[in-house]
Amino acid sequence: MVKEEHVKAEPAEEKAAQTSSDYNEFVEGLSLVRMRLTEMKAESAISEPPEEGVKIAVQEDAEVQWEEGSNECEFTYSILLEIQPLENEDEALASIECTYVLDFESETIPEKEDLDIFSKHNLWSIVWPYFREIVYSTLAKMELPPLLLPIRTYFQHQ
């Protein structure tokens, strides 16, 4: 039995904040130039999961680097997945942590607020498929049962 829980570093902005025409124009003109995995750490304290099942906890954090007036920006996105026993969420049986750096160019000069909204509401959708693959293959290399993380939608991420 696997129970999943997501923990965000910061509370999400109201969805209404995303609907401004300036923000929509910014997102429509945004191009991903480069994405790279810059750090990865995997640890396991077990050789097989406990019979009573485990819980999956995910923590995510995003930061943006941008010079005002520039149409280029760099996001750093970190994800930590912990496999925890059902009865003790302070204990990690195994963990996988990845940090990605994504470089973007925009057709418009973004506002800092637009970048913050993008990092909280949209960035995860680019990184999540790559992280899912790393979790699946890394657990196999740790000789733990594979874990296929779910495909997430915007509403599941809220």
Residue pairs with C-beta under 8 A, 6 or more apart in sequence:
1 52
1 53
1 54
1 86
2 53
2 54
2 55
2 56
2 147
3 53
3 54
3 55
3 56
3 86
4 55
4 56
4 58
4 150
5 55
5 56
5 57
5 58
6 57
6 58
6 60
6 157
7 57
7 58
7 59
7 60
8 59
8 60
9 59
9 60
9 61
9 62
10 61
10 120
12 120
12 121
12 157
12 158
13 116
13 117
13 120
13 121
15 121
15 158
17 23
17 117
18 117
18 121
22 111
22 114
23 114
23 117
25 108
26 106
26 108
26 110
26 111
26 114
26 118
27 118
27 122
28 107
29 106
29 107
29 108
30 104
30 105
30 106
30 107
30 118
31 104
31 105
31 106
32 102
32 103
32 104
32 126
33 72
33 103
33 104
33 105
34 102
34 103
35 100
35 101
35 102
35 103
35 126
35 127
35 130
36 100
36 101
37 98
37 99
37 100
37 130
37 134
38 76
38 99
38 100
38 101
39 97
39 98
39 99
40 96
40 97
40 98
40 99
40 134
41 95
41 96
41 97
42 94
42 95
42 96
42 97
42 138
42 142
43 92
43 94
43 95
44 93
44 94
44 142
44 144
45 92
45 93
45 94
46 93
46 94
46 144
47 143
47 144
48 144
48 145
49 83
49 93
49 144
49 145
50 85
50 93
52 85
52 86
52 87
53 86
54 83
54 84
54 85
54 86
54 93
55 83
55 84
55 85
55 86
55 89
56 81
56 82
56 83
56 84
56 147
56 149
57 81
57 82
57 84
57 89
58 79
58 80
58 81
58 82
59 79
59 80
59 82
60 77
60 78
60 79
60 80
60 124
61 77
61 78
62 75
62 76
62 77
62 78
62 119
62 120
62 123
62 124
63 75
63 76
63 119
64 73
64 74
64 75
64 76
64 115
64 116
64 119
65 73
65 74
65 75
65 76
66 72
66 73
66 74
66 110
66 112
66 115
68 112
69 109
70 109
71 105
71 106
71 107
71 108
71 109
71 110
72 103
72 104
72 105
72 106
73 103
73 104
73 106
73 110
73 115
74 101
74 102
74 103
74 104
75 101
75 102
75 104
75 118
75 119
75 123
76 99
76 100
76 101
77 99
77 100
77 101
77 102
77 119
77 123
77 124
77 127
78 97
78 98
78 99
78 100
79 97
79 98
79 127
79 131
80 95
80 96
80 97
81 95
81 96
81 97
81 131
81 135
81 149
82 92
82 93
82 94
82 95
83 92
83 93
83 94
83 95
83 144
83 147
84 90
84 91
84 92
84 93
85 91
85 93
94 139
94 142
94 144
96 134
96 135
96 138
96 139
98 131
98 134
100 127
100 130
102 123
102 126
102 127
121 154
121 157
124 152
124 157
125 152
125 154
125 157
128 149
128 152
129 151
131 149
132 148
132 149
132 151
135 147
135 149
136 146
136 147
136 148
136 149
139 145
139 146
139 147
140 146
150 156
